Amino acid sequence: MLTRQDIVDALSDVEGVTPSLFRPTVVAPGHAWPTMRGWERAQPRIFEQVWGVYVVLASDDQAAAAAWDLLVPVVLNALYPIMTIDQIQPAKVTDDAAAPLCAIFVARSE
């Protein structure tokens, strides 16, 4: 079973990313953390964990787009050996308009 620590360890060597086990109180570009999104049935009596891995990009659209272009492929490569990435979505960290943009990697453990 995949753990938060496994995800943090996978991201620990990614330049420009500061992984933590949980969302930091104050988030800044480069912060990353896993969240358990639930469990999905893979086969009868077998479930897979579903994770969201948040990577904070930037507060303004242009800087966020540039960070997306740089970080998404590198983070994807770091996570690929430990989980199956189903999608990568842009999002805000909160509903606050001034909140930084982030990339959410939605993934399953196998």
Secondary structure, DSSP 8 states (H G I E B T S, - for coil): ---HHHHHHHHTTSTT-EE-SS--SS--TTEEEEEEEEEEEEETTEEEEEEEEEEEEESSHHHHHHHHHHHHHHHHHHHTTTSEEEEEEEEESSS-TTS-EEEEEEEE--
